Amino acid sequence: MAEQYARERELVAELRSKITQVDGNRALAAFNAVIEASGFDVFAASGAQFRLEAWDDAGFHDGEEHDPPEGAAEAWRNAIEAARVELCDKAPFVSSEAFGLVDFLGIDRGDLPTFPMVRRVG
């Protein structure tokens, strides 16, 4: 576990050293454009994807039904892919492994290593 945590810290360091404000804004613009075009709320889209990945409902309020709207998970995947292309396939050429730690929701995850990107949606 300590080794995994150390590796994640290295990946966050990669993100911090490579992603400039301009790069981050470009990735966020791509992410936001896809989400906005989909018509889904970003949290509904992410929740739908997490549900498909067999995450439990621990992050949802008790009694809250979470049946994702059709197409919401696809919107999330497409938005993430648009941002990934901007950061991994173009300069600054961030590793896909490091990109996995980019947080597009801005949710505090305690001391888990993430690289937060503030959403600029609506």
Stockholm file with secondary structure:
# STOCKHOLM 1.0

chainA/1-122         MAEQYARERELVAELRSKITQVDGNRALAAFNAVIEASGFDVFAASGAQFRLEAWDDAGFHDGEEHDPPEGAAEAWRNAIEAARVELCDKAPFVSSEAFGLVDFLGIDRGDLPTFPMVRRVG
#=GR chainA/1-122 SS CHHHHHHHHHHHHHHHHHCCHHHHHHHHHHHHHHHHHHTCCHHHHHHHHHHHTTCCGGGSCTTCCCCCCTTHHHHHHHHHHHHHIIIIISTTCCCHHHHTTEESSCCCCTTSCCEECCCCCC
#=GC SS_cons         CHHHHHHHHHHHHHHHHHCCHHHHHHHHHHHHHHHHHHTCCHHHHHHHHHHHTTCCGGGSCTTCCCCCCTTHHHHHHHHHHHHHIIIIISTTCCCHHHHTTEESSCCCCTTSCCEECCCCCC
//
